[in-house]
């Protein structure tokens, strides 16, 4: 969406090892639940928090 302009030029902070481990576990659990045809609202919420936003161009 090129019509949006970023408010700041700062980049988001990177995750540390503990946060990376949490995101890996959440993604594995979400994939396992998805293979059974179900989802977890809390798992979806945590999975969305693990996605890194891309800067506007």
Secondary structure as UniProt FT lines:
FT   TURN            2..3
FT   HELIX           17..35
FT   TURN            36..37
FT   HELIX           41..49
//
